[in-house]
């Protein structure tokens, strides 16, 4: 079941690797389907070696409905997010170095770049440490996401979320791009790094809703 969606999940995994967000078998991708079922990546497999049939389908209690592999060790945490955030249909977990690195010395990654506002919808909080494979990882994600589409897990990595695979992938990719830029600015003179105000963030979020071929035309008030 869900053959197309399994292939799409694998494509997202390959893109995570392409953009340097994970290495080897790190991280995972999960996608909510109908009837309270979730596609989740297998545990400990290198993404280049995967085929769509390696994906697991689990129910909301973590029971395997389809698949012959062992599900990601983070499955219970991922399912906690799905249970407590019905607006979220995709969760991507990465070990991206720049955003994770900033999370070691910051409590929040500031939103001062259009791409970050576009993709995460505001500043990204840093959640307290929680062990990999623990349900606490999901609890901390839910408590610290707020209205944003990403959260940094201190000492660990990043959780990106969205109403689709595309939205969740954009959140983690553009967060890493922003983290690199912020790191450069901080290394030169962190005291001179300017910030967006809330109006600028809100405008960037609105603009991004019209980004792409399948959206409508940009409203008049956003053109000037």
C-alpha positions in Angstrom: 0.0 0.0 0.0 1.0 3.6 -0.5 3.6 2.8 -3.2 3.8 6.3 -4.6 4.1 7.9 -1.1 6.8 5.4 -0.1 8.8 6.5 -3.2 8.2 10.1 -2.4 9.5 9.5 1.2 12.7 7.9 -0.2 13.2 10.9 -2.5 13.0 13.2 0.5 15.6 11.1 2.2 18.0 11.3 -0.7 17.5 15.1 -0.8 18.3 15.3 2.9 21.6 13.6 2.1 22.2 15.8 -0.9 21.9 19.0 1.1 24.1 17.7 3.9 21.4 17.4 6.5 22.3 13.8 7.5 25.1 11.3 7.0 24.8 7.6 6.2 21.7 6.4 8.1 21.1 9.4 10.4 17.7 11.0 10.8 14.3 9.8 9.5 11.3 10.8 7.5 7.6 10.0 8.4 4.4 10.8 6.6 0.9 10.6 7.9 -1.6 8.7 5.7 -5.3 8.0 6.0 -6.9 5.7 8.6 -4.3 6.7 11.3 -1.4 5.0 9.4 2.1 6.5 9.0 4.9 5.7 6.6 8.3 5.7 8.5 11.8 5.0 7.3 13.6 1.9 8.5 16.2 1.9 11.3 19.9 2.0 10.5 19.8 1.7 6.7 21.9 3.9 4.5 19.6 6.0 2.3 21.5 5.2 -0.9 20.8 1.5 -0.3 17.1 1.9 0.3 14.2 1.1 -2.1 10.6 2.1 -1.5 9.7 -1.4 -0.3 12.0 -0.8 2.7 9.6 1.8 4.1 7.4 0.7 7.0 3.7 1.4 7.5 2.8 1.6 11.2 -0.3 2.5 13.1 -0.5 5.2 15.8 0.7 2.8 18.5 3.8 1.8 16.5 2.6 -1.6 15.4 3.9 -2.6 11.9 1.0 -2.9 9.5 3.2 -3.5 6.4 6.9 -4.0 5.9 9.7 -6.4 6.8 12.2 -4.0 8.3 12.7 -2.6 11.8 11.1 0.8 12.0 13.1 3.9 13.0 14.1 3.9 16.7 12.5 7.4 16.9 9.0 6.0 15.9 7.3 6.5 19.2 8.5 10.2 19.3 7.3 10.8 15.8 3.9 9.3 16.5 3.6 11.5 19.6 4.0 14.5 17.3 1.4 13.2 14.9 -1.0 12.5 17.8 -0.7 15.9 19.4 -0.5 18.0 16.2 -3.3 17.0 13.8 -2.2 19.8 11.5 1.1 18.1 10.9 1.3 15.4 8.1 5.0 15.1 7.7 8.0 15.0 10.2 11.6 15.1 9.1 14.3 14.5 11.6 17.9 15.5 10.6 21.3 15.9 12.2 22.2 19.0 10.2 25.4 20.5 11.6 25.0 24.3 11.4 21.5 24.5 12.9 22.4 21.9 15.5 25.7 23.8 16.2 23.9 27.1 16.8 21.5 25.3 19.1 24.5 24.5 21.4 25.1 28.2 22.1 21.7 29.8 21.5 18.2 29.3 22.9 16.6 30.4 19.7 17.8 30.8 16.1 16.7 34.3 15.2 14.5 35.0 12.1 16.5 37.6 10.2 16.5 36.1 6.7 13.7 35.9 4.2 14.3 32.2 3.5 14.0 31.4 7.2 10.8 33.4 7.5 9.5 31.7 4.3 10.2 28.2 5.4 9.9 28.0 9.1 7.5 31.0 9.6 9.6 32.6 12.3 12.4 32.1 14.8 13.3 28.5 15.6 13.4 27.5 19.3 15.9 25.2 20.8 14.3 22.4 22.8 16.0 21.0 26.0 18.0 17.8 25.5 16.2 14.5 25.2 17.7 11.2 24.4 17.4 9.7 20.9 14.8 7.0 20.6 12.9 8.3 23.6 9.3 9.6 23.5 10.6 12.7 25.3 12.1 13.8 22.0 8.5 14.1 20.6 7.2 15.8 23.7 9.9 18.4 23.5 9.3 19.0 19.8 5.5 19.5 20.4 6.1 21.9 23.4 8.7 24.0 21.5 7.4 24.1 17.9 4.8 26.7 18.5 3.6 28.1 15.2 6.9 27.4 13.5 7.8 24.6 11.2 11.1 23.5 12.8 12.7 23.1 16.2 16.3 22.3 17.2 16.8 19.4 19.5 19.7 20.5 21.7 22.8 18.2 21.4 21.0 16.2 18.8 19.5 17.7 15.6 16.4 19.2 14.1 12.8 18.3 13.7 11.1 19.9 10.6 7.3 19.6 10.1 4.7 20.5 7.6 1.4 19.7 6.0 3.3 17.9 3.3 6.6 16.3 2.5 7.6 19.4 0.5 6.8 21.9 3.3 8.7 19.8 5.9 11.7 19.4 3.6 11.8 23.2 2.8 11.8 23.9 6.5 14.9 21.8 7.3 16.8 22.8 4.1 16.3 26.5 4.4 16.9 26.4 8.2 20.3 25.0 7.5 21.0 27.6 4.8 20.0 30.4 7.2 22.1 28.8 10.0 25.2 29.0 7.8 24.5 32.6 7.0 23.9 33.5 10.7 27.1 31.7 11.6 29.1 33.8 9.1 27.6 37.0 10.5 28.2 36.0 14.1 31.8 35.1 13.3 32.4 38.6 11.9 30.5 40.7 14.5 27.5 39.2 16.3 26.7 42.6 17.9 26.0 44.1 14.5 23.7 41.4 13.3 20.3 43.0 12.4 17.0 41.4 13.2 13.6 41.3 11.4 10.6 42.9 13.1 7.3 40.9 13.3 5.8 42.8 10.4 8.8 41.8 8.2 8.5 38.2 9.2 4.7 38.2 8.6 5.2 39.7 5.1 7.8 37.0 4.2 5.5 34.3 5.4 2.7 35.6 3.3 4.9 36.0 0.2 6.0 32.4 0.4 2.4 31.2 0.1 2.5 32.5 -3.5 5.8 30.8 -4.3 5.7 28.2 -7.0 3.8 27.3 -10.1 0.6 26.0 -8.4 -0.2 29.2 -6.4 -2.1 32.3 -7.4 -0.8 35.7 -8.3 0.9 37.8 -5.7 -1.6 40.2 -4.1 -1.2 43.9 -4.9 -0.2 44.9 -1.3 2.8 42.5 -1.4 4.2 43.9 -4.6 5.4 47.3 -3.2 
